Amino acid sequence: MPTTTVQSRTVLERFPAGGPRGSWPADEYATAQRAQGTNAWVVVDLATDQFLVVTDATTQ
């Protein structure tokens, strides 16, 4: 039987999915976080229609 590992993620910021055309605020925020040393990426939360910037790191 396969083993499943659940990894905790922290949401750093939320952005509405209906932003202006050509605007990528979630991607820009994730890029800024990576520049500061935080491994951040963007995921889509379909239930709330938002882009979430998440990390595996625990934030204070």
PEJO-V266901 format. One record per run of one state. SS is the DSSP state (~ for helix, > for strand, _ for the rest). FROM is the first residue (numbers start at 1). TO is the last residue. Records with the same first field share a line. If there is no record, write none. Layout:
# PEJO-V266901
SS = FROM-TO ; FROM-TO
This chain:
# PEJO-V266901
_ = 1-9 ; 17-24 ; 36-39 ; 46-49 ; 56-60
> = 10-16 ; 40-45 ; 50-55
~ = 25-35
